[in-house]
Amino acid sequence: MKIPERIVIGGYEISIERVRSNTLPQKGAWALWFHRIQINVDDTTEDAQAETLLHEIIEAINDFGQLDLRHPQIKVLSTLLFATICQNKLTFLKDEQWVKAVSVGAAAQGGGEGEC
């Protein structure tokens, strides 16, 4: 998976930084006040980086949605969700284009159809 430089979560633009171990000792980090996800790229595979990105996205959703999930719950959710996606070779793309779907976020913000 190619790690993007930016993503949008719930209408918020989030920057994604690929950093080295000397600046980030853990696998990844989410910083609400900076709207930034950092992914440690040292000694990790692309799959490990993708799983870390998914984990940090769930951390961000937890903050934005005020879900109050504890870190062990987020760890289990991100690990099992990533494994499910990988083991079943799930993809949400169709012909390299995002599949049109009703977006929960867009609907919640008064929008209609969005891109999945």
N, C-alpha and C positions, 0 to 999 in steps of 0.2 A: 504494500500500500504506500502510495506517495503521501507523505504528511504535508498537508496544505500550510500555507503561511497564515491564513485567516479562515475563520469559520463564523457562522452566525448561530447563536443560541438564544431562542426566545426574543429575537429582535435586537440582541446585543452583539456587536462585532467583537470577536475575541481573537487576539493575535496568538500565534503559536511559534514558540522559539525552540530551536534545537540547540541544546547546550551541552557542554562537556562536564565530566564528573567533578572537576575542580571548582565549578561554580554551582553545581547542584548534586549533592551527595546521594539523594534518593532517585528513583526512576522517573518521577515527574512531580509537577507542582501546579496548583491552581491558585491564582491570586485574584480574588474578587475585586479588590480596589484598583487593580491595574487592568482588569479584563484581559488576563494573559495566562496562557498555559505554557509550561516549559516541559520539554521532553529531553531526558538524558540520552545522548546518542552513543556514549562510550560503552563498549562491551555488550551491546544489545543487538539482537536481530531486528529486522524490519517488523516481524510479527510482534516481538516484545514491545517495540515502539508503538505499534498500532494498538495493542492492548492497553498500554499506558495512556495513550490518547483517549481511548474510550473511557477509561477510569476517570481521567480528569474532566471529560465532558460530563460524566455523571456527577462528579463533584460540583461542577458549575450549575447543573440543573438542580441539584440539591440546594444550593445557595439561592439561586434565582427563584425557585419554587417554594422556598422555605419549608422543605420536606422534613427537615430534622433527622435525616438518616445518619446513623453513626458510621464511622470509617469502616468497621468490620462488615457492616451491611453493604456498603458501597463496594468493598473489595469482592465480596461474594457475588454481588450483582454484576459487576464488570467482568469478572473472571468467567462466570457461567454464560453471560451473554456473548462474550467474545468467542468462547469455545463453541457455542451453539451456531454462531454465524460461520465460523471456520469449518467445523465438522460437517455441516450441512451445505457448505459452499453457497450460502445465501448471498444474493446480490440484490440491490435495490435500484439498479440501473437497467435501462432498456435501450439498446442500440446507442450506448454512450451518452444518452440523454437522461435526465432525471425523469422518473415516472411521475405523471401528473396525479395528484391525489389531494384530497381535502386536508389541509394542514391544520392540525390542532392549534398550533400557535397563531396562525392567521385567523382562524375562526374565533379564537379567544380575543383577538385584537380587533374584531369586527370585519375581518377580511373574508374572502370567499375561498375559491380554489387557490392552491399554492403549489409549489413543487415539493415533492417528497424528498 
